[in-house]
Amino acid sequence: MSAHPLKQFLYHHTITARLYNIIRGYRRDKYNKLGDEEFANLLHTRHTGKGLDFDNPKTFDEKVWYLKLHDKNPLKTICTDKYRVREYVEQCGLGHILNELYGVYPSFGAIPFDSLPDRFFIKCSHTSGANAIFDRSREFDYTYYKNEFDFWMKRNYFWGSREWNYKDIEPRILCEKVITDKQGRLPVDYKFMCFDGKAKLLFMGIGIAAEDGDHASDGYCDVFDMDFNWLPITDERAHYTKEPIRKPDNWEQMIACAETLAKPFRHCRVDLYNVDGKIYFGEITFHHGGGCNNIEPEEWCDRMGSWINIDGL
């Protein structure tokens, strides 16, 4: 949610802010009347240039979309909710990897900025990507972020993605500790791809988080197997080549955490952080990239697809 100059200008004027959000809402809702498979093919073709085969799904994206539309495990809604997932992590005996939560609020306007720490992370419980970092030592455009979060708090993320697990999540705003290492740097994302409760790939995101809390456009992604062997797979982002990537000291512990959380699910991505030797929970994602990925080489799309079990759906 970087403060784009034009959006920032529009948001500082009541009439233009309302018009802008009406247009945003229309653009997001204009396909709501499409059937799920028609919507899926439209979105996937727009992002990848390829359609989807729902009669005989084989690729990773096809299987992810199949799970989107047919795997309605109610636990997935709890684990998608960025607030309620904390209950699940606790129940799995992993409460010690939860980040510190400062407060949960019904609206952006309800956040008590004056009584919270000097720096904290703001995110919505019911969407993907609605984030910001408040830092008292830096300029924070309150009007801009209030308008942006107010927009997302009125949105049902389901309609933009057809991920049914988002449909019934109560919109809330969470304020958490900003996780940084001893040098003050934001952490590396360890995204474990799990299949039937077993971690098989790590998608490591380096420089993914921007200083304002948004997703950085110039981050990196490298893929490893569970022996921490680098694999020649690209997931739209470039590989990190500035220095060798070192395996974390508590690598096996991270795998164990990911597999514990992934155990009930056919497929999910468990995101963890590892900061100065301490593991933190990030989130559980059930449809990597929304099922609209450009993973290369294509043989890995088929291999990853073969690991997703859709029997009985």
Solvent accessible surface area in square Angstrom, and as a share of the most:
residue,aa,sasa,rsa
1,M,18,0.08
2,S,55,0.36
3,A,37,0.29
4,H,107,0.48
5,P,101,0.63
6,L,108,0.54
7,K,34,0.14
8,Q,56,0.25
9,F,118,0.49
10,L,34,0.17
11,Y,2,0.01
12,H,87,0.39
13,H,85,0.38
14,T,88,0.51
15,I,126,0.64
16,T,43,0.25
17,A,7,0.05
18,R,163,0.60
19,L,99,0.49
20,Y,51,0.19
21,N,32,0.16
22,I,115,0.58
23,I,100,0.51
24,R,29,0.10
25,G,11,0.11
26,Y,143,0.54
27,R,165,0.60
28,R,96,0.35
29,D,54,0.28
30,K,98,0.42
31,Y,55,0.21
32,N,41,0.21
33,K,203,0.86
34,L,47,0.23
35,G,43,0.41
36,D,63,0.33
37,E,84,0.37
38,E,102,0.46
39,F,9,0.04
40,A,0,0.00
41,N,49,0.25
42,L,62,0.31
43,L,32,0.16
44,H,9,0.04
45,T,64,0.37
46,R,137,0.50
47,H,102,0.46
48,T,25,0.15
49,G,59,0.57
50,K,107,0.45
51,G,47,0.45
52,L,20,0.10
53,D,62,0.32
54,F,24,0.10
55,D,145,0.75
56,N,80,0.41
57,P,16,0.10
58,K,123,0.52
59,T,41,0.24
60,F,1,0.00
61,D,13,0.07
62,E,18,0.08
63,K,20,0.08
64,V,0,0.00
65,W,0,0.00
66,Y,41,0.16
67,L,2,0.01
68,K,1,0.01
69,L,20,0.10
70,H,72,0.32
71,D,16,0.08
72,K,125,0.53
73,N,44,0.23
74,P,102,0.64
75,L,45,0.23
76,K,4,0.02
77,T,24,0.14
78,I,45,0.23
79,C,3,0.02
80,T,9,0.05
81,D,3,0.01
82,K,27,0.11
83,Y,70,0.27
84,R,89,0.32
85,V,6,0.04
86,R,45,0.16
87,E,77,0.35
88,Y,14,0.05
89,V,0,0.00
90,E,103,0.46
91,Q,145,0.64
92,C,37,0.22
93,G,55,0.53
94,L,19,0.09
95,G,23,0.22
96,H,110,0.49
97,I,2,0.01
98,L,23,0.12
99,N,11,0.06
100,E,98,0.44
101,L,47,0.24
102,Y,59,0.23
103,G,14,0.14
104,V,47,0.27
105,Y,33,0.12
106,P,100,0.63
107,S,42,0.27
108,F,0,0.00
109,G,45,0.44
110,A,44,0.34
111,I,9,0.05
112,P,52,0.33
113,F,27,0.11
114,D,138,0.72
115,S,89,0.58
116,L,22,0.11
117,P,54,0.34
118,D,92,0.48
119,R,66,0.24
120,F,0,0.00
121,F,44,0.18
122,I,0,0.00
123,K,24,0.10
124,C,2,0.01
125,S,0,0.00
126,H,4,0.02
127,T,2,0.01
128,S,53,0.34
129,G,27,0.26
130,A,2,0.02
131,N,17,0.09
132,A,0,0.00
133,I,14,0.07
134,F,18,0.08
135,D,23,0.12
136,R,98,0.36
137,S,99,0.64
138,R,138,0.50
139,E,171,0.77
140,F,38,0.16
141,D,26,0.14
142,Y,92,0.35
143,T,56,0.33
144,Y,0,0.00
145,Y,15,0.06
146,K,74,0.31
147,N,37,0.19
148,E,3,0.02
149,F,0,0.00
150,D,39,0.20
151,F,13,0.05
152,W,24,0.08
153,M,29,0.13
154,K,175,0.74
155,R,34,0.13
156,N,53,0.27
157,Y,46,0.18
158,F,21,0.09
159,W,80,0.28
160,G,34,0.33
161,S,8,0.05
162,R,7,0.03
163,E,12,0.05
164,W,44,0.15
165,N,1,0.01
166,Y,23,0.09
167,K,87,0.37
168,D,120,0.62
169,I,14,0.07
170,E,100,0.45
171,P,52,0.33
172,R,42,0.15
173,I,0,0.00
174,L,0,0.00
175,C,0,0.00
176,E,15,0.07
177,K,81,0.34
178,V,16,0.09
179,I,18,0.09
180,T,40,0.23
181,D,28,0.15
182,K,169,0.71
183,Q,126,0.56
184,G,42,0.41
185,R,147,0.54
186,L,35,0.18
187,P,23,0.14
188,V,45,0.26
189,D,13,0.07
190,Y,19,0.07
191,K,34,0.15
192,F,0,0.00
193,M,0,0.00
194,C,0,0.00
195,F,5,0.02
196,D,80,0.42
197,G,8,0.08
198,K,121,0.51
199,A,8,0.06
200,K,74,0.31
201,L,2,0.01
202,L,0,0.00
203,F,1,0.00
204,M,3,0.01
205,G,2,0.02
206,I,25,0.13
207,G,44,0.42
208,I,20,0.10
209,A,43,0.33
210,A,25,0.19
211,E,86,0.39
212,D,45,0.23
213,G,4,0.04
214,D,30,0.15
215,H,106,0.47
216,A,15,0.12
217,S,114,0.74
218,D,111,0.58
219,G,6,0.06
220,Y,52,0.20
221,C,11,0.06
222,D,2,0.01
223,V,0,0.00
224,F,8,0.03
225,D,34,0.18
226,M,37,0.17
227,D,110,0.57
228,F,26,0.11
229,N,78,0.40
230,W,120,0.42
231,L,27,0.14
232,P,83,0.52
233,I,0,0.00
234,T,45,0.26
235,D,18,0.09
236,E,111,0.50
237,R,65,0.24
238,A,65,0.50
239,H,46,0.21
240,Y,38,0.15
241,T,117,0.68
242,K,146,0.62
243,E,108,0.49
244,P,128,0.81
245,I,45,0.23
246,R,171,0.63
247,K,94,0.40
248,P,10,0.06
249,D,132,0.68
250,N,28,0.15
251,W,5,0.02
252,E,119,0.54
253,Q,89,0.40
254,M,0,0.00
255,I,18,0.09
256,A,56,0.43
257,C,6,0.03
258,A,0,0.00
259,E,42,0.19
260,T,56,0.32
261,L,0,0.00
262,A,0,0.00
263,K,159,0.67
264,P,64,0.41
265,F,9,0.04
266,R,57,0.21
267,H,4,0.02
268,C,1,0.00
269,R,21,0.08
270,V,0,0.00
271,D,6,0.03
272,L,0,0.00
273,Y,48,0.18
274,N,27,0.14
275,V,13,0.07
276,D,82,0.42
277,G,52,0.50
278,K,92,0.39
279,I,8,0.04
280,Y,25,0.09
281,F,13,0.06
282,G,17,0.16
283,E,51,0.23
284,I,7,0.04
285,T,26,0.15
286,F,5,0.02
287,H,3,0.01
288,H,13,0.06
289,G,45,0.44
290,G,23,0.22
291,G,0,0.00
292,C,13,0.08
293,N,15,0.08
294,N,58,0.30
295,I,5,0.03
296,E,103,0.46
297,P,53,0.33
298,E,109,0.49
299,E,104,0.47
300,W,22,0.08
301,C,25,0.15
302,D,74,0.38
303,R,104,0.38
304,M,0,0.00
305,G,0,0.00
306,S,81,0.52
307,W,58,0.20
308,I,4,0.02
309,N,60,0.31
310,I,33,0.17
311,D,110,0.57
312,G,86,0.82
313,L,63,0.31
